[in-house]
Amino acid sequence: MKVSKILTLFFLIFITFALILSCSKSEDKDTEIPEGNYIKLTIDGEEIMMTHLAVMAEKENKTWNLNALSGGSGSYSLTGRTSMTINIRDKDGILKEKTYKLDDGSADIMATFTEYLNEKPDTYSWSATTASALSGDELTVTFSSLKNGVAKGTFSGQLRVASGGDLKTFRQVTQGEFSLSMK
């Protein structure tokens, strides 16, 4: 009887451990476009899929925040992960299905791409913003659909180093696309 209880306990511990491992492994798979929320982009030729914490949320002053985080070295670790954030506020106060450009006066835009180097977190980041609009900053964001609580669209541009270093250092973002629940 005692051996049976011990074996049952070990079996339950094994099943729990296996479930935890399977959840954390599937959480880090960012290979194909998922059915749900994501931001996908190519930066300097490297394709990155971001599905973690992917959402589009309305913040203060009718500013919308599009945000997502890529997979990394561990389920709860920032090391090796990247994130993309785009904040956008239409000048008329209502986000529309249209193309917004950093320098056309149609919206206030700030986009930031961040690489997390370790858990401190030490980061490298690149950004483009209408607030400073330095020469060379470029960004185009197109909302192709804002229906049924889901925003879909594309983006591309040139982001300037923002984490120190030569301000003439840029990263080229191409083939950016998103599909995000709006909250």
C-alpha positions as CSV (number, residue, x, y, z in Angstrom):
1,M,0.0,0.0,0.0
2,K,2.8,2.4,0.9
3,V,4.7,1.6,-2.3
4,S,1.6,2.2,-4.3
5,K,1.1,5.7,-2.8
6,I,4.8,6.6,-3.4
7,L,4.5,5.4,-7.1
8,T,1.3,7.4,-7.5
9,L,3.0,10.5,-6.0
10,F,6.0,10.2,-8.4
11,F,3.7,9.6,-11.3
12,L,1.8,12.9,-10.5
13,I,5.0,14.8,-10.1
14,F,6.3,13.4,-13.4
15,I,3.0,14.4,-15.2
16,T,3.1,17.9,-13.7
17,F,6.8,18.4,-14.7
18,A,6.1,17.2,-18.3
19,L,3.1,19.6,-18.6
20,I,5.3,22.5,-17.4
21,L,8.0,21.7,-19.8
22,S,5.7,21.3,-22.8
23,C,4.1,24.7,-22.0
24,S,7.4,26.5,-21.8
25,K,8.7,24.9,-25.0
26,S,5.7,25.8,-27.1
27,E,5.8,29.3,-25.7
28,D,9.1,30.0,-27.3
29,K,8.2,28.8,-30.8
30,D,8.0,31.8,-33.1
31,T,8.3,30.3,-36.5
32,E,5.1,30.7,-38.4
33,I,2.4,33.4,-38.5
34,P,0.0,32.5,-35.7
35,E,-3.8,32.8,-36.0
36,G,-3.8,35.3,-33.1
37,N,-1.9,38.3,-32.2
38,Y,1.6,39.0,-33.6
39,I,4.0,41.6,-35.0
40,K,6.4,40.3,-37.7
41,L,9.2,42.2,-39.2
42,T,12.5,42.0,-41.1
43,I,15.3,44.2,-39.6
44,D,18.5,44.4,-41.5
45,G,17.6,41.2,-43.4
46,E,16.7,39.2,-40.2
47,E,13.1,38.0,-40.0
48,I,11.6,38.2,-36.5
49,M,8.2,37.0,-35.3
50,M,6.9,38.4,-32.1
51,T,3.9,36.8,-30.4
52,H,4.4,37.2,-26.7
53,L,2.3,39.9,-25.0
54,A,1.1,41.0,-28.5
55,V,-1.7,43.5,-28.2
56,M,-2.9,46.9,-29.4
57,A,-4.2,49.0,-26.5
58,E,-5.6,52.5,-26.3
59,K,-3.7,54.7,-23.9
60,E,-4.3,58.3,-22.8
61,N,-5.1,61.1,-25.3
62,K,-6.4,58.6,-27.9
63,T,-2.9,57.2,-28.4
64,W,-2.7,53.6,-29.5
65,N,0.1,51.3,-28.4
66,L,1.1,48.3,-30.6
67,N,3.5,46.0,-28.8
68,A,4.9,42.5,-28.9
69,L,7.9,40.5,-27.6
70,S,9.8,37.7,-29.4
71,G,10.8,34.4,-28.0
72,G,14.2,34.1,-26.2
73,S,16.5,31.9,-24.2
74,G,13.9,30.9,-21.6
75,S,10.2,31.2,-20.8
76,Y,10.6,33.9,-18.3
77,S,13.9,35.4,-19.4
78,L,14.3,38.6,-21.4
79,T,17.8,37.6,-22.6
80,G,17.9,37.2,-26.3
81,R,14.4,38.6,-26.9
82,T,13.4,41.6,-29.0
83,S,10.4,43.8,-28.9
84,M,8.7,46.2,-31.2
85,T,6.5,49.1,-30.0
86,I,4.6,51.6,-32.1
87,N,2.7,54.4,-30.5
88,I,0.4,56.3,-32.8
89,R,-2.1,59.1,-32.4
90,D,-4.1,60.4,-35.4
91,K,-4.1,64.2,-35.5
92,D,-8.0,64.1,-35.7
93,G,-8.1,61.8,-32.6
94,I,-9.6,58.8,-34.4
95,L,-7.4,56.1,-35.8
96,K,-8.4,55.2,-39.3
97,E,-7.8,52.6,-42.0
98,K,-5.1,54.5,-43.8
99,T,-1.4,55.1,-44.2
100,Y,0.4,57.2,-41.7
101,K,3.9,58.6,-42.4
102,L,6.3,59.9,-39.8
103,D,6.8,63.3,-41.5
104,D,3.4,63.9,-43.2
105,G,1.7,65.6,-40.2
106,S,-1.2,63.0,-40.1
107,A,-0.2,61.5,-36.7
108,D,2.2,61.6,-33.8
109,I,4.2,58.4,-34.1
110,M,7.0,56.8,-32.1
111,A,8.4,53.4,-33.0
112,T,11.0,51.5,-31.0
113,F,12.8,48.2,-31.7
114,T,14.7,46.8,-28.6
115,E,17.1,44.0,-28.2
116,Y,17.4,42.6,-24.6
117,L,21.0,41.5,-23.9
118,N,20.5,40.2,-20.3
119,E,18.3,40.2,-17.3
120,K,19.3,43.7,-15.9
121,P,18.0,44.5,-18.6
122,D,20.8,46.0,-20.6
123,T,19.3,46.8,-24.0
124,Y,20.1,48.3,-27.4
125,S,17.3,50.2,-29.0
126,W,16.5,52.1,-32.2
127,S,13.6,54.5,-32.7
128,A,11.9,56.9,-35.0
129,T,9.6,59.6,-33.7
130,T,7.7,62.7,-34.9
131,A,8.7,64.4,-31.6
132,S,12.4,64.8,-32.7
133,A,12.1,63.9,-36.4
134,L,15.9,63.9,-36.9
135,S,17.1,63.7,-40.5
136,G,17.0,60.1,-41.7
137,D,14.2,58.9,-39.4
138,E,11.6,57.2,-41.5
139,L,8.4,55.2,-40.7
140,T,5.3,54.3,-42.5
141,V,2.4,52.5,-40.8
142,T,-0.6,51.3,-42.7
143,F,-3.8,50.1,-41.0
144,S,-5.5,48.0,-43.6
145,S,-8.3,46.8,-41.3
146,L,-9.7,48.0,-38.0
147,K,-12.7,45.6,-37.7
148,N,-14.2,43.3,-35.1
149,G,-11.7,44.5,-32.4
150,V,-8.7,43.5,-34.5
151,A,-6.1,45.8,-36.1
152,K,-4.2,44.6,-39.2
153,G,-1.6,46.3,-41.2
154,T,2.0,46.8,-42.3
155,F,4.9,49.0,-41.4
156,S,8.4,49.8,-42.6
157,G,11.1,52.4,-42.1
158,Q,14.5,53.4,-40.8
159,L,15.1,53.5,-37.1
160,R,18.0,55.6,-35.5
161,V,20.1,54.2,-32.6
162,A,18.6,55.5,-29.3
163,S,20.6,53.6,-26.7
164,G,23.9,55.5,-27.1
165,G,26.4,55.5,-29.9
166,D,26.6,57.2,-33.2
167,L,23.4,59.0,-34.1
168,K,24.0,58.2,-37.7
169,T,23.6,54.5,-37.0
170,F,20.3,53.1,-38.5
171,R,18.5,49.8,-38.8
172,Q,16.2,49.2,-41.8
173,V,12.8,47.7,-41.0
174,T,11.0,46.0,-44.0
175,Q,8.1,43.7,-44.4
176,G,6.6,44.7,-41.0
177,E,3.1,43.4,-40.5
178,F,0.8,43.0,-37.5
179,S,-2.5,41.5,-36.5
180,L,-3.5,42.6,-32.9
181,S,-6.5,42.6,-30.7
182,M,-7.6,46.1,-29.8
183,K,-8.2,46.7,-26.1
